[in-house]
């Protein structure tokens, strides 16, 4: 191609090149006497019409309690240099949320700001050094969760129990929560029961106890005020004593007995001979035969039950003869 020096310097010489090619240009100058200069140094021009591949967003993971998450990802072909990040599912809009280097995108991440308890779709495009823009990436949905977390007790013993291995059930107001449990002053640890339940790993001693449980939701929010329940274990059986009533020979066919227990709040069950134990009939701690007993040998038995229903395993007995 031969052109005047004026058009070479301004506005320049237009040449047609194929897409995605590298072309090296050199030139000589000719004066009016047709003297030809030495050849210039070469200048290589790279024509790049190929857009890079869409980037892939990998972070942030969610749900999370983070209003300033870092967006990270990967790039593949096209040697992109710049990432444009959008807060919509289609890379729409002239003003991206952020424009950063690929190094920041694949390395420490691009920090963005999101509102509390919000859900946003993140997308990105990649640009190469020639200004080619990739297609829009697949969206990554980020859920910011700062909602207060509450743990509630749903079942378990009341104020007293005769079960030294009581089981408790509990729940959270956030689906998918995990739980940690403890009895008394032990450290919080993994709850042992199936689903949302827990029982002590070893039987509890008689006396007062407290069960605690705390929830952690999928965004790693922990309940700052664990649910708790105080209760008392009492596995001791009361002792029973017969205080008055016939012993040995008697001519009373409807004898009456009085009795007592080591448990002040005890109730009693009575029986004559081989009958089944049943509620004692008399006022207070006393019992009288419901009908006249036949002449011959008889026995009276009484057992105390504490407030939790635990019965004296060795009822008090008295033999007598009518």
KAURBEL-V959666 format. One record per residue. N is the residue number from 0. RES is the residue in one letter. SS is DSSP state (a for helix, b for strand, c for the rest). PSI is psi in whole degrees, -180 to 180 (NA if undefined). Layout:
# KAURBEL-V959666
N_RES_SS_PSI / N_RES_SS_PSI
This chain:
# KAURBEL-V959666
0_X_c_130 / 1_X_c_126 / 2_X_c_164 / 3_X_c_155 / 4_X_a_-35 / 5_X_a_-46 / 6_X_a_-24 / 7_X_a_-40 / 8_X_a_-36 / 9_X_c_125 / 10_X_c_1 / 11_X_c_169 / 12_X_c_124 / 13_X_c_135 / 14_X_c_150 / 15_X_c_129 / 16_X_c_152 / 17_X_c_154 / 18_X_c_143 / 19_X_c_52 / 20_X_c_161 / 21_X_b_124 / 22_X_b_133 / 23_X_b_126 / 24_X_b_139 / 25_X_c_160 / 26_X_c_155 / 27_X_c_158 / 28_X_c_141 / 29_X_b_127 / 30_X_c_-176 / 31_X_c_-21 / 32_X_c_10 / 33_X_c_23 / 34_X_c_134 / 35_X_b_131 / 36_X_c_171 / 37_X_c_159 / 38_X_c_138 / 39_X_c_166 / 40_X_c_152 / 41_X_c_148 / 42_X_b_119 / 43_X_b_127 / 44_X_b_128 / 45_X_b_119 / 46_X_c_121 / 47_X_c_108 / 48_X_c_6 / 49_X_c_123 / 50_X_c_148 / 51_X_c_163 / 52_X_c_155 / 53_X_c_141 / 54_X_c_167 / 55_X_b_126 / 56_X_b_130 / 57_X_b_-25 / 58_X_b_156 / 59_X_c_150 / 60_X_c_150 / 61_X_c_165 / 62_X_c_156 / 63_X_b_151 / 64_X_c_77 / 65_X_c_115 / 66_X_c_-7 / 67_X_c_64 / 68_X_c_159 / 69_X_b_127 / 70_X_b_124 / 71_X_b_165 / 72_X_b_-169 / 73_X_b_158 / 74_X_c_154 / 75_X_c_-98 / 76_X_c_159 / 77_X_c_-5 / 78_X_c_54 / 79_X_b_155 / 80_X_b_-21 / 81_X_b_145 / 82_X_b_133 / 83_X_b_127 / 84_X_b_136 / 85_X_b_150 / 86_X_c_54 / 87_X_c_164 / 88_X_c_-1 / 89_X_c_11 / 90_X_c_33 / 91_X_c_153 / 92_X_c_147 / 93_X_c_-20 / 94_X_c_100 / 95_X_c_161 / 96_X_c_-36 / 97_X_b_149 / 98_X_b_117 / 99_X_b_167 / 100_X_b_156 / 101_X_a_-35 / 102_X_a_-40 / 103_X_a_-37 / 104_X_a_-43 / 105_X_a_-12 / 106_X_c_-107 / 107_X_c_-23 / 108_X_c_163 / 109_X_b_117 / 110_X_b_131 / 111_X_c_168 / 112_X_c_131 / 113_X_c_156 / 114_X_c_157 / 115_X_c_144 / 116_X_c_47 / 117_X_c_160 / 118_X_b_124 / 119_X_b_152 / 120_X_b_128 / 121_X_b_136 / 122_X_b_168 / 123_X_b_156 / 124_X_b_156 / 125_X_b_139 / 126_X_b_139 / 127_X_b_-179 / 128_X_c_-23 / 129_X_c_-1 / 130_X_c_7 / 131_X_c_137 / 132_X_b_134 / 133_X_c_168 / 134_X_c_166 / 135_X_c_141 / 136_X_c_166 / 137_X_c_148 / 138_X_c_151 / 139_X_b_122 / 140_X_b_126 / 141_X_b_130 / 142_X_b_117 / 143_X_b_123 / 144_X_c_107 / 145_X_c_16 / 146_X_c_142 / 147_X_c_144 / 148_X_c_134 / 149_X_c_137 / 150_X_b_134 / 151_X_b_146 / 152_X_b_129 / 153_X_b_-23 / 154_X_b_161 / 155_X_c_173 / 156_X_c_157 / 157_X_c_-142 / 158_X_c_-29 / 159_X_b_149 / 160_X_b_148 / 161_X_c_11 / 162_X_c_114 / 163_X_c_-6 / 164_X_c_62 / 165_X_c_150 / 166_X_b_140 / 167_X_b_147 / 168_X_b_152 / 169_X_b_172 / 170_X_b_170 / 171_X_b_155 / 172_X_c_-1 / 173_X_c_116 / 174_X_c_146 / 175_X_c_10 / 176_X_c_153 / 177_X_b_165 / 178_X_b_152 / 179_X_b_142 / 180_X_b_162 / 181_X_b_155 / 182_X_b_133 / 183_X_c_-127 / 184_X_c_11 / 185_X_c_162 / 186_X_c_148 / 187_X_c_139 / 188_X_b_179 / 189_X_b_133 / 190_X_c_137 / 191_X_c_-24 / 192_X_c_170 / 193_X_c_141 / 194_X_c_-132 / 195_X_c_70 / 196_X_b_162 / 197_X_b_141 / 198_X_b_155 / 199_X_c_144 / 200_X_c_-27 / 201_X_c_153 / 202_X_c_142 / 203_X_c_149 / 204_X_c_156 / 205_X_c_141 / 206_X_b_-174 / 207_X_b_144 / 208_X_b_164 / 209_X_b_134 / 210_X_b_136 / 211_X_b_145 / 212_X_b_139 / 213_X_b_142 / 214_X_b_151 / 215_X_b_125 / 216_X_c_174 / 217_X_c_-21 / 218_X_c_6 / 219_X_c_21 / 220_X_c_130 / 221_X_b_140 / 222_X_c_119 / 223_X_c_-13 / 224_X_c_89 / 225_X_c_148 / 226_X_b_145 / 227_X_b_157 / 228_X_b_126 / 229_X_b_141 / 230_X_b_169 / 231_X_b_136 / 232_X_b_131 / 233_X_c_102 / 234_X_c_0 / 235_X_c_136 / 236_X_c_142 / 237_X_c_157 / 238_X_c_146 / 239_X_b_140 / 240_X_b_140 / 241_X_b_122 / 242_X_b_-31 / 243_X_b_159 / 244_X_c_164 / 245_X_c_149 / 246_X_c_130 / 247_X_b_-148 / 248_X_b_141 / 249_X_c_150 / 250_X_c_11 / 251_X_c_114 / 252_X_c_-9 / 253_X_c_66 / 254_X_c_154 / 255_X_b_141 / 256_X_b_145 / 257_X_b_156 / 258_X_b_174 / 259_X_b_173 / 260_X_b_158 / 261_X_c_-15 / 262_X_c_117 / 263_X_c_-29 / 264_X_c_21 / 265_X_c_151 / 266_X_b_169 / 267_X_b_152 / 268_X_b_139 / 269_X_b_164 / 270_X_b_153 / 271_X_b_135 / 272_X_c_-129 / 273_X_c_13 / 274_X_c_163 / 275_X_c_149 / 276_X_c_138 / 277_X_b_173 / 278_X_b_139 / 279_X_c_141 / 280_X_c_-24 / 281_X_c_169 / 282_X_c_142 / 283_X_c_-145 / 284_X_c_72 / 285_X_b_162 / 286_X_b_139 / 287_X_b_142 / 288_X_c_135 / 289_X_c_-28 / 290_X_c_163 / 291_X_c_134 / 292_X_c_147 / 293_X_c_158 / 294_X_c_145 / 295_X_c_-167 / 296_X_b_139 / 297_X_b_167 / 298_X_b_149 / 299_X_b_136 / 300_X_b_144 / 301_X_b_141 / 302_X_b_141 / 303_X_b_148 / 304_X_b_132 / 305_X_c_-178 / 306_X_c_-17 / 307_X_c_2 / 308_X_c_8 / 309_X_c_124 / 310_X_b_148 / 311_X_c_119 / 312_X_c_-12 / 313_X_c_81 / 314_X_c_151 / 315_X_b_139 / 316_X_b_153 / 317_X_b_130 / 318_X_b_143 / 319_X_b_167 / 320_X_b_125 / 321_X_c_NA
